[in-house]
Amino acid sequence: QVHVGEAGGGLVQPGGSLRLSCAASGTLFRLRTMGWYRQAPGKQREFVAAITSAGTTNYAASVKGRFTISRDNAQNTTYLQLNSLKPEDTAVYYCNAVLASVRTWGQGTQVTVSS
């Protein structure tokens, strides 16, 4: 069974940057597709970015060019670099790990973009 935990959220001004990290337990990390989602108050959870075991990345249109997903298989960790943040990026950011159609979610980390 895999466990997933996020870190790195916080309060940042518009135009600022944050780096989120997601650590996953277990020995099969390198085989998992890792993804980031977010959920703003009163809205449904939405896809942000994902990276496959081969390193292929995919982004939501709203974050493409501003956010970068990466992974370090030696550290069992996925990162999401958030640049040029906007108030509309405010949300709880969730990480998930996917293997053989089984998806495991973390508890989320709050990102607040406000002046």
Sequence and secondary structure as in RCSB ss.txt:
>XXXX:A:sequence
QVHVGEAGGGLVQPGGSLRLSCAASGTLFRLRTMGWYRQAPGKQREFVAAITSAGTTNYAASVKGRFTISRDNAQ
NTTYLQLNSLKPEDTAVYYCNAVLASVRTWGQGTQVTVSS
>XXXX:A:secstr
   EEEE  EEE TT  EEEEEEE SS GGGSEEEEEEE TTS  EEEEEE TT  EEE TTTBTTEEEEEEGGG
TEEEEEE S  GGG EEEEEEEEETTEEEE   EEEEE  
